[in-house]
Amino acid sequence: MDWKTWTLHTLQNKYVAATVLAVVWSTFIHDLGMLYVWRESRNLHHLEQELFEANHRNEALRQSQADIFANPKALERFARERYFMRRPNEEVYRIVSD
């Protein structure tokens, strides 16, 4: 018995045919099939990685903020560099590079 005859004989069984049809339908044809689940799983992994990186950046910023507020000289330096603040009777020159 060759494979074509065996396949035809097997698919004539209604239970085997229904099972094969259900597997093909749920894997490839259905909107929520295995391809969709695989794609969404991959997308979820990328989003979890992005969330991890964002949390890491937030923690670094919190640490930087704590360091700046703990040291008055660091706070003054931050204000002068970021917001161009100055002391009374002091001139600040901003040099912009090309």
Secondary structure, 3 states (H helix, E strand, C coil): CCHHHHHHHHHCCHHHHHHHHHHHHHHHHCCCCHHHHHHHHHHHHHHHHHHHHHHHHHHHHHHHHHHHHHCHHHHHHHHHHHHCCCCCCCCCCCCCCC
